[in-house]
């Protein structure tokens, strides 16, 4: 597996984990949406 693909996968996993954490702590659908958009933009 090449380094670029591996990095993209790690970023994707981190984004998903972050969105789940924010969604869990806010307890609101908006938390998932905001985190998802932020992860997508970043």
PQR file with spaces between the fields and no chain letter, atoms N, CA, C, O and H, PARSE charges and radii, in Angstrom:
ATOM       1  N    UNK     1       0.856   -1.200    0.000 -0.4000 1.5000
ATOM       2  CA   UNK     1       0.000    0.000    0.000 -0.0000 2.0000
ATOM       3  C    UNK     1       0.890    1.248    0.000  0.5500 1.7000
ATOM       4  O    UNK     1       1.810    1.357    0.811 -0.5500 1.4000
ATOM       5  N    UNK     2       0.618    2.169   -0.895 -0.4000 1.5000
ATOM       6  CA   UNK     2       1.488    3.347   -0.953 -0.0000 2.0000
ATOM       7  C    UNK     2       1.148    4.360    0.133  0.5500 1.7000
ATOM       8  O    UNK     2       0.068    4.331    0.722 -0.5500 1.4000
ATOM       9  H    UNK     2      -0.129    2.080   -1.554  0.4000 1.0000
ATOM      10  N    UNK     3       2.097    5.252    0.379 -0.4000 1.5000
ATOM      11  CA   UNK     3       1.995    6.171    1.517 -0.0000 2.0000
ATOM      12  C    UNK     3       0.818    7.142    1.377  0.5500 1.7000
ATOM      13  O    UNK     3       0.137    7.440    2.358 -0.5500 1.4000
ATOM      14  H    UNK     3       2.975    5.275   -0.100  0.4000 1.0000
ATOM      15  N    UNK     4       0.582    7.634    0.162 -0.4000 1.5000
ATOM      16  CA   UNK     4      -0.487    8.620   -0.035 -0.0000 2.0000
ATOM      17  C    UNK     4      -1.858    8.018    0.271  0.5500 1.7000
ATOM      18  O    UNK     4      -2.688    8.637    0.936 -0.5500 1.4000
ATOM      19  H    UNK     4       1.136    7.392   -0.635  0.4000 1.0000
ATOM      20  N    UNK     5      -2.078    6.809   -0.222 -0.4000 1.5000
ATOM      21  CA   UNK     5      -3.361    6.151    0.031 -0.0000 2.0000
ATOM      22  C    UNK     5      -3.536    5.878    1.511  0.5500 1.7000
ATOM      23  O    UNK     5      -4.617    6.074    2.067 -0.5500 1.4000
ATOM      24  H    UNK     5      -1.404    6.305   -0.763  0.4000 1.0000
ATOM      25  N    UNK     6      -2.463    5.423    2.148 -0.4000 1.5000
ATOM      26  CA   UNK     6      -2.520    5.124    3.573 -0.0000 2.0000
ATOM      27  C    UNK     6      -2.847    6.382    4.376  0.5500 1.7000
ATOM      28  O    UNK     6      -3.635    6.336    5.321 -0.5500 1.4000
ATOM      29  H    UNK     6      -1.585    5.264    1.696  0.4000 1.0000
ATOM      30  N    UNK     7      -2.239    7.501    3.996 -0.4000 1.5000
ATOM      31  CA   UNK     7      -2.497    8.764    4.702 -0.0000 2.0000
ATOM      32  C    UNK     7      -3.954    9.178    4.529  0.5500 1.7000
ATOM      33  O    UNK     7      -4.586    9.630    5.485 -0.5500 1.4000
ATOM      34  H    UNK     7      -1.600    7.539    3.229  0.4000 1.0000
ATOM      35  N    UNK     8      -4.495    9.029    3.316 -0.4000 1.5000
ATOM      36  CA   UNK     8      -5.888    9.392    3.088 -0.0000 2.0000
ATOM      37  C    UNK     8      -6.827    8.533    3.925  0.5500 1.7000
ATOM      38  O    UNK     8      -7.816    9.027    4.466 -0.5500 1.4000
ATOM      39  H    UNK     8      -3.982    8.663    2.540  0.4000 1.0000
ATOM      40  N    UNK     9      -6.511    7.240    4.029 -0.4000 1.5000
ATOM      41  CA   UNK     9      -7.331    6.344    4.837 -0.0000 2.0000
ATOM      42  C    UNK     9      -7.277    6.755    6.305  0.5500 1.7000
ATOM      43  O    UNK     9      -8.298    6.768    6.992 -0.5500 1.4000
ATOM      44  H    UNK     9      -5.707    6.838    3.590  0.4000 1.0000
ATOM      45  N    UNK    10      -6.074    7.093    6.782 -0.4000 1.5000
ATOM      46  CA   UNK    10      -5.937    7.523    8.184 -0.0000 2.0000
ATOM      47  C    UNK    10      -6.717    8.801    8.444  0.5500 1.7000
ATOM      48  O    UNK    10      -7.364    8.930    9.483 -0.5500 1.4000
ATOM      49  H    UNK    10      -5.244    7.082    6.225  0.4000 1.0000
ATOM      50  N    UNK    11      -6.665    9.754    7.507 -0.4000 1.5000
ATOM      51  CA   UNK    11      -7.411   11.010    7.653 -0.0000 2.0000
ATOM      52  C    UNK    11      -8.911   10.726    7.670  0.5500 1.7000
ATOM      53  O    UNK    11      -9.652   11.307    8.462 -0.5500 1.4000
ATOM      54  H    UNK    11      -6.140    9.649    6.663  0.4000 1.0000
ATOM      55  N    UNK    12      -9.354    9.818    6.780 -0.4000 1.5000
ATOM      56  CA   UNK    12     -10.770    9.468    6.727 -0.0000 2.0000
ATOM      57  C    UNK    12     -11.234    8.852    8.040  0.5500 1.7000
ATOM      58  O    UNK    12     -12.281    9.225    8.570 -0.5500 1.4000
ATOM      59  H    UNK    12      -8.752    9.346    6.136  0.4000 1.0000
ATOM      60  N    UNK    13     -10.450    7.902    8.568 -0.4000 1.5000
ATOM      61  CA   UNK    13     -10.794    7.247    9.831 -0.0000 2.0000
ATOM      62  C    UNK    13     -10.827    8.267   10.969  0.5500 1.7000
ATOM      63  O    UNK    13     -11.725    8.237   11.811 -0.5500 1.4000
ATOM      64  H    UNK    13      -9.599    7.599    8.138  0.4000 1.0000
ATOM      65  N    UNK    14      -9.839    9.171   10.990 -0.4000 1.5000
ATOM      66  CA   UNK    14      -9.794   10.201   12.021 -0.0000 2.0000
ATOM      67  C    UNK    14     -11.018   11.105   11.925  0.5500 1.7000
ATOM      68  O    UNK    14     -11.591   11.488   12.946 -0.5500 1.4000
ATOM      69  H    UNK    14      -9.110    9.195   10.306  0.4000 1.0000
ATOM      70  N    UNK    15     -11.420   11.446   10.701 -0.4000 1.5000
ATOM      71  CA   UNK    15     -12.589   12.295   10.498 -0.0000 2.0000
ATOM      72  C    UNK    15     -13.866   11.621   10.995  0.5500 1.7000
ATOM      73  O    UNK    15     -14.706   12.246   11.643 -0.5500 1.4000
ATOM      74  H    UNK    15     -10.955   11.135    9.873  0.4000 1.0000
ATOM      75  N    UNK    16     -13.991   10.336   10.679 -0.4000 1.5000
ATOM      76  CA   UNK    16     -15.173    9.593   11.131 -0.0000 2.0000
ATOM      77  C    UNK    16     -15.196    9.511   12.654  0.5500 1.7000
ATOM      78  O    UNK    16     -16.237    9.727   13.275 -0.5500 1.4000
ATOM      79  H    UNK    16     -13.309    9.828   10.153  0.4000 1.0000
ATOM      80  N    UNK    17     -14.045    9.198   13.256 -0.4000 1.5000
ATOM      81  CA   UNK    17     -13.969    9.094   14.713 -0.0000 2.0000
ATOM      82  C    UNK    17     -14.298   10.434   15.365  0.5500 1.7000
ATOM      83  O    UNK    17     -15.008   10.489   16.369 -0.5500 1.4000
ATOM      84  H    UNK    17     -13.199    9.022   12.751  0.4000 1.0000
ATOM      85  N    UNK    18     -13.770   11.518   14.779 -0.4000 1.5000
ATOM      86  CA   UNK    18     -14.030   12.851   15.325 -0.0000 2.0000
ATOM      87  C    UNK    18     -15.509   13.188   15.234  0.5500 1.7000
ATOM      88  O    UNK    18     -16.082   13.719   16.185 -0.5500 1.4000
ATOM      89  H    UNK    18     -13.194   11.473   13.963  0.4000 1.0000
ATOM      90  N    UNK    19     -16.130   12.887   14.105 -0.4000 1.5000
ATOM      91  CA   UNK    19     -17.550   13.195   13.943 -0.0000 2.0000
ATOM      92  C    UNK    19     -18.398   12.383   14.922  0.5500 1.7000
ATOM      93  O    UNK    19     -19.388   12.883   15.456 -0.5500 1.4000
ATOM      94  H    UNK    19     -15.664   12.456   13.332  0.4000 1.0000
ATOM      95  N    UNK    20     -18.002   11.123   15.156 -0.4000 1.5000
ATOM      96  CA   UNK    20     -18.741   10.304   16.122 -0.0000 2.0000
ATOM      97  C    UNK    20     -18.596   10.863   17.529  0.5500 1.7000
ATOM      98  O    UNK    20     -19.565   10.905   18.287 -0.5500 1.4000
ATOM      99  H    UNK    20     -17.197   10.717   14.722  0.4000 1.0000
ATOM     100  N    UNK    21     -17.376   11.295   17.883 -0.4000 1.5000
ATOM     101  CA   UNK    21     -17.145   11.859   19.210 -0.0000 2.0000
ATOM     102  C    UNK    21     -17.954   13.134   19.412  0.5500 1.7000
ATOM     103  O    UNK    21     -18.617   13.300   20.435 -0.5500 1.4000
ATOM     104  H    UNK    21     -16.589   11.261   17.268  0.4000 1.0000
ATOM     105  N    UNK    22     -17.896   14.035   18.430 -0.4000 1.5000
ATOM     106  CA   UNK    22     -18.629   15.295   18.554 -0.0000 2.0000
ATOM     107  C    UNK    22     -20.129   15.023   18.607  0.5500 1.7000
ATOM     108  O    UNK    22     -20.847   15.623   19.407 -0.5500 1.4000
ATOM     109  H    UNK    22     -17.357   13.899   17.599  0.4000 1.0000
ATOM     110  N    UNK    23     -20.598   14.114   17.749 -0.4000 1.5000
ATOM     111  CA   UNK    23     -22.017   13.766   17.749 -0.0000 2.0000
ATOM     112  C    UNK    23     -22.439   13.176   19.086  0.5500 1.7000
ATOM     113  O    UNK    23     -23.531   13.454   19.583 -0.5500 1.4000
ATOM     114  H    UNK    23     -20.014   13.627   17.099  0.4000 1.0000
ATOM     115  N    UNK    24     -21.556   12.353   19.666 -0.4000 1.5000
ATOM     116  CA   UNK    24     -21.865   11.733   20.955 -0.0000 2.0000
ATOM     117  C    UNK    24     -21.936   12.782   22.055  0.5500 1.7000
ATOM     118  O    UNK    24     -22.854   12.771   22.875 -0.5500 1.4000
ATOM     119  H    UNK    24     -20.670   12.128   19.262  0.4000 1.0000
ATOM     120  N    UNK    25     -20.957   13.692   22.071 -0.4000 1.5000
ATOM     121  CA   UNK    25     -20.917   14.682   23.155 -0.0000 2.0000
ATOM     122  C    UNK    25     -22.024   15.723   23.021  0.5500 1.7000
ATOM     123  O    UNK    25     -22.564   16.177   24.030 -0.5500 1.4000
ATOM     124  H    UNK    25     -20.211   13.701   21.405  0.4000 1.0000
ATOM     125  N    UNK    26     -22.368   16.105   21.805 -0.4000 1.5000
ATOM     126  CA   UNK    26     -23.443   17.075   21.639 -0.0000 2.0000
ATOM     127  C    UNK    26     -24.796   16.399   21.762  0.5500 1.7000
ATOM     128  O    UNK    26     -25.786   17.035   22.121 -0.5500 1.4000
ATOM     129  H    UNK    26     -21.929   15.736   20.985  0.4000 1.0000
ATOM     130  N    UNK    27     -24.836   15.091   21.461 -0.4000 1.5000
ATOM     131  CA   UNK    27     -26.096   14.370   21.536 -0.0000 2.0000
ATOM     132  C    UNK    27     -27.096   14.893   20.528  0.5500 1.7000
ATOM     133  O    UNK    27     -28.304   14.837   20.760 -0.5500 1.4000
ATOM     134  H    UNK    27     -24.031   14.574   21.169  0.4000 1.0000
ATOM     135  N    UNK    28     -26.602   15.403   19.408 -0.4000 1.5000
ATOM     136  CA   UNK    28     -27.467   16.062   18.451 -0.0000 2.0000
ATOM     137  C    UNK    28     -27.036   15.713   17.043  0.5500 1.7000
ATOM     138  O    UNK    28     -25.846   15.550   16.774 -0.5500 1.4000
ATOM     139  H    UNK    28     -25.621   15.449   19.220  0.4000 1.0000
ATOM     140  N    UNK    29     -27.986   15.599   16.154 -0.4000 1.5000
ATOM     141  CA   UNK    29     -27.681   15.274   14.744 -0.0000 2.0000
ATOM     142  C    UNK    29     -26.760   16.340   14.152  0.5500 1.7000
ATOM     143  O    UNK    29     -25.890   16.033   13.336 -0.5500 1.4000
ATOM     144  H    UNK    29     -28.953   15.731   16.372  0.4000 1.0000
ATOM     145  N    UNK    30     -26.954   17.595   14.567 -0.4000 1.5000
ATOM     146  CA   UNK    30     -26.137   18.688   14.038 -0.0000 2.0000
ATOM     147  C    UNK    30     -24.661   18.447   14.307  0.5500 1.7000
ATOM     148  O    UNK    30     -23.810   18.838   13.508 -0.5500 1.4000
ATOM     149  H    UNK    30     -27.660   17.844   15.230  0.4000 1.0000
ATOM     150  N    UNK    31     -24.354   17.806   15.425 -0.4000 1.5000
ATOM     151  CA   UNK    31     -22.962   17.496   15.747 -0.0000 2.0000
ATOM     152  C    UNK    31     -22.340   16.597   14.680  0.5500 1.7000
ATOM     153  O    UNK    31     -21.201   16.811   14.264 -0.5500 1.4000
ATOM     154  H    UNK    31     -25.045   17.488   16.074  0.4000 1.0000
ATOM     155  N    UNK    32     -23.093   15.597   14.245 -0.4000 1.5000
ATOM     156  CA   UNK    32     -22.611   14.703   13.195 -0.0000 2.0000
ATOM     157  C    UNK    32     -22.426   15.466   11.888  0.5500 1.7000
ATOM     158  O    UNK    32     -21.417   15.296   11.204 -0.5500 1.4000
ATOM     159  H    UNK    32     -24.018   15.424   14.584  0.4000 1.0000
ATOM     160  N    UNK    33     -23.397   16.304   11.543 -0.4000 1.5000
ATOM     161  CA   UNK    33     -23.341   17.033   10.277 -0.0000 2.0000
ATOM     162  C    UNK    33     -22.189   18.025   10.248  0.5500 1.7000
ATOM     163  O    UNK    33     -21.447   18.090    9.267 -0.5500 1.4000
ATOM     164  H    UNK    33     -24.216   16.443   12.099  0.4000 1.0000
ATOM     165  N    UNK    34     -22.034   18.803   11.326 -0.4000 1.5000
ATOM     166  CA   UNK    34     -20.970   19.809   11.390 -0.0000 2.0000
ATOM     167  C    UNK    34     -19.603   19.134   11.338  0.5500 1.7000
ATOM     168  O    UNK    34     -18.722   19.563   10.593 -0.5500 1.4000
ATOM     169  H    UNK    34     -22.636   18.751   12.122  0.4000 1.0000
ATOM     170  N    UNK    35     -19.429   18.084   12.125 -0.4000 1.5000
ATOM     171  CA   UNK    35     -18.148   17.387   12.142 -0.0000 2.0000
ATOM     172  C    UNK    35     -17.871   16.726   10.796  0.5500 1.7000
ATOM     173  O    UNK    35     -16.735   16.720   10.323 -0.5500 1.4000
ATOM     174  H    UNK    35     -20.144   17.736   12.730  0.4000 1.0000
ATOM     175  N    UNK    36     -18.910   16.174   10.187 -0.4000 1.5000
ATOM     176  CA   UNK    36     -18.751   15.545    8.885 -0.0000 2.0000
ATOM     177  C    UNK    36     -18.316   16.548    7.824  0.5500 1.7000
ATOM     178  O    UNK    36     -17.439   16.258    7.010 -0.5500 1.4000
ATOM     179  H    UNK    36     -19.833   16.179   10.571  0.4000 1.0000
ATOM     180  N    UNK    37     -18.936   17.738    7.836 -0.4000 1.5000
ATOM     181  CA   UNK    37     -18.551   18.772    6.880 -0.0000 2.0000
ATOM     182  C    UNK    37     -17.142   19.261    7.151  0.5500 1.7000
ATOM     183  O    UNK    37     -16.366   19.475    6.219 -0.5500 1.4000
ATOM     184  H    UNK    37     -19.649   17.974    8.497  0.4000 1.0000
ATOM     185  N    UNK    38     -16.802   19.440    8.426 -0.4000 1.5000
ATOM     186  CA   UNK    38     -15.463   19.905    8.778 -0.0000 2.0000
ATOM     187  C    UNK    38     -14.418   18.893    8.335  0.5500 1.7000
ATOM     188  O    UNK    38     -13.379   19.267    7.791 -0.5500 1.4000
ATOM     189  H    UNK    38     -17.432   19.266    9.183  0.4000 1.0000
ATOM     190  N    UNK    39     -14.690   17.606    8.568 -0.4000 1.5000
ATOM     191  CA   UNK    39     -13.747   16.557    8.166 -0.0000 2.0000
ATOM     192  C    UNK    39     -13.620   16.519    6.647  0.5500 1.7000
ATOM     193  O    UNK    39     -12.532   16.284    6.120 -0.5500 1.4000
ATOM     194  H    UNK    39     -15.534   17.302    9.010  0.4000 1.0000
ATOM     195  N    UNK    40     -14.729   16.749    5.942 -0.4000 1.5000
ATOM     196  CA   UNK    40     -14.708   16.722    4.479 -0.0000 2.0000
ATOM     197  C    UNK    40     -13.909   17.895    3.933  0.5500 1.7000
ATOM     198  O    UNK    40     -13.131   17.737    2.992 -0.5500 1.4000
ATOM     199  H    UNK    40     -15.612   16.940    6.371  0.4000 1.0000
ATOM     200  N    UNK    41     -14.102   19.086    4.528 -0.4000 1.5000
ATOM     201  CA   UNK    41     -13.392   20.291    4.088 -0.0000 2.0000
ATOM     202  C    UNK    41     -11.899   20.162    4.370  0.5500 1.7000
ATOM     203  O    UNK    41     -11.069   20.491    3.523 -0.5500 1.4000
ATOM     204  H    UNK    41     -14.734   19.214    5.292  0.4000 1.0000
ATOM     205  N    UNK    42     -11.564   19.680    5.566 -0.4000 1.5000
ATOM     206  CA   UNK    42     -10.158   19.518    5.930 -0.0000 2.0000
ATOM     207  C    UNK    42      -9.564   18.335    5.178  0.5500 1.7000
ATOM     208  O    UNK    42      -8.384   18.027    5.345 -0.5500 1.4000
ATOM     209  H    UNK    42     -12.239   19.413    6.254  0.4000 1.0000
